[in-house]
């Protein structure tokens, strides 16, 4: 699929889709297009009390914008509840009431738009209850470090998270929150504040940690599993209400053998398969405005190639290669950095395949450098011990 990037400031963007096989005359084909609209929800009212419901507004067009004449179309909205106090009703588009309501589902159309010029819009706005946090991450730094000597894959993720929901109209009361939290845990009340995050991890994940700007956060729980998906449950130091921010980092280790394999030909070539995105998995989803994904390969790795595989919602990735220097390194480890903007939760199904060459002798670079450094210390100490530091010779007693 090609995209016209000639003017990204236009409200409409155009794509060109290439079919693997040309469509014959009078032949039909079903084309399914999935897309995600980011930053499209606005809380109304913009501020609420600590225990009040949150309402969001969503604006769209009853006519789907298209450059082609469309025979029929309809838009179906599935709300989390039937509490929809305000919505636009269209006139003259259908013979019956529009939209059609069936519980928490609203349907605009179907419309016979064969005579409607392409690009025609009909603005529609709906306001509905959504008493959950609207999570957005301004920056996610994700590091994956490969260690051949230790047979370990170390993962660390650093989050700058915020809640884009309705802010508080009054001051936060911890006493009221303690009472409110009791009803939330019992399922009798909902809240738009972020209370906890659940992070699914690969089977066999070990040594998880959870820290923030202050230090270690003890309000976490890890459920290990060697067969099925493990779970890391995180609770921030404070509830994150609308407009509030919370930055933290998490990390864990995995056996490298579950992600790395060696090819028979060419020799000394390895293929690493790691997810592009992991981290918290919430029912309401998380928007990542910027993602920086670093893969730190062993020192001496060369001939780096990468590609993405599987999944939907693959973002446009920008790749850079460099060196990452840490303890006991000589020249530095090979580093592959992939960066992207506007990443959604669906990207967690995308796998990044990285192939690289790692010669047999390169594995001995670090132990040889350590041995050489220790030997140099002993030689210097021996030479210093041989130096005569006395001021002068003592006179012999007569």
ABEGO torsion letter per residue (X at the ends): XBBBAABAABABBBBBBBBABBBBBGBBBBBBBBBBBBGABBBOBABBBAABBBBBBBBBBABBBBABBBABBBBBBBBABABBABBBBBBGABABBOBBBBEABBBBOBBBAAABBBGBBBBBBBBBBBBBBBBBBABBBBBBBBBAAAGBBBBBBBBBBBBABBBBABBBBAAAAAAAAAAAAAGABBBABBABBBBBBBBGBBGBBBBBAAEBBABBBBBBBAABBBBBBBBBABBBBBGBBBBBBBBBBBBAAAABBBBAOBBGBBBBBBBABBEBBBAAEBBBABBBBBBBBBBGBBGBBBBBBEEBGBBBBBBBBBBBBBBGBAAEBBBBBBBBBGBBAAAAABBBBBBBBBBAAAAAAAAAAAAAAAAAAAAAAAAAAABBABABBBBBBX
